[in-house]
Amino acid sequence: MHAIIATGGKQYLIKEGDIIKVEKLELNEGDRVKFDEVLMLEKDGKYSFGQPLVENSYAEGKILRHGKAKKIVVLKYKPKKRYEKKIGHRQLFTEVKIEKINI
């Protein structure tokens, strides 16, 4: 069984047992999280598409840890103008293990 869920402004293709990194959630490690925004479900080769969400379905998971992703370097540069600006950014994430997809 597969599903597409939406959280943090992004969409994720998941199945039971997957470990995914999503935008930081304001919950503690070990807490359970419920993803209500299910956009698509697949079970035994049959697909269910929501308009926009599949009704009466959700995915449950357990928060494993919080962390920061690798640094992304942004360099702004304008030739012949002596302008150069270097900025770094590390995005916060939450690692979630998908335990169950309910229909």
C-alpha positions in Angstrom: 0.0 0.0 0.0 1.3 3.4 -1.0 0.0 6.9 -0.3 0.9 10.5 -1.1 0.6 12.9 1.8 1.1 16.6 2.1 2.8 18.3 5.0 4.9 21.4 5.4 4.0 22.6 1.9 5.5 19.5 0.3 4.2 16.1 -0.9 5.7 12.7 0.0 5.2 9.3 -1.5 5.1 6.9 1.5 4.5 3.3 2.4 4.4 1.5 5.8 7.8 1.3 7.4 9.3 4.2 5.5 11.5 6.8 7.3 10.9 10.3 5.8 12.3 13.8 6.6 9.6 16.4 6.7 9.7 20.1 7.7 10.1 20.6 11.4 7.1 19.6 13.5 6.5 21.1 16.9 6.3 17.7 18.7 8.7 15.9 20.9 10.8 12.8 20.0 8.8 9.6 20.5 5.4 11.3 20.0 2.9 10.0 17.5 1.9 12.2 14.5 -1.1 11.9 12.3 -1.1 13.1 8.7 -4.6 13.9 7.6 -3.9 15.4 4.2 -3.8 12.2 2.0 -3.9 13.0 -1.7 -3.7 9.5 -3.2 -4.0 5.9 -2.1 -2.9 2.7 -3.8 -3.9 -0.7 -2.6 -3.6 -4.0 -4.5 -3.2 -2.0 -7.8 -6.3 0.1 -7.3 -5.8 3.8 -7.0 -8.0 6.3 -5.1 -7.5 10.0 -5.8 -8.8 12.8 -3.6 -10.5 15.9 -4.8 -8.4 17.4 -3.2 -8.1 14.9 -0.3 -9.1 11.3 0.1 -11.9 11.2 2.7 -11.6 9.1 5.9 -8.0 8.3 5.4 -4.8 9.2 7.3 -1.2 8.1 7.9 0.2 7.6 11.4 3.9 7.8 12.3 6.3 8.1 15.2 8.8 11.0 15.5 12.4 9.6 15.6 14.5 12.8 15.8 14.9 16.4 15.0 17.9 17.8 13.1 19.4 20.2 10.6 20.0 19.4 7.0 23.3 20.0 5.2 24.3 23.6 4.6 23.2 25.3 1.4 25.4 28.1 0.2 23.7 31.0 -1.7 26.1 33.3 -3.5 24.9 36.6 -5.1 27.3 38.1 -7.5 27.1 41.1 -9.9 30.1 41.3 -12.3 31.8 44.7 -12.8 30.0 46.2 -9.8 32.2 44.8 -6.9 29.1 43.2 -5.4 29.3 39.7 -3.8 27.2 38.4 -1.0 27.6 34.9 0.5 24.8 33.4 2.7 24.5 30.0 4.3 21.3 28.2 5.4 20.5 24.9 7.2 16.9 23.8 7.1 15.4 22.2 10.2 13.7 18.8 9.7 11.9 16.1 11.6 12.5 12.4 10.9 9.3 10.4 11.0 8.8 6.6 10.7 5.5 5.8 9.0 3.8 3.0 11.0 0.3 2.7 9.5 -1.8 4.0 6.6 -5.5 3.9 7.4 -8.3 3.9 4.8 
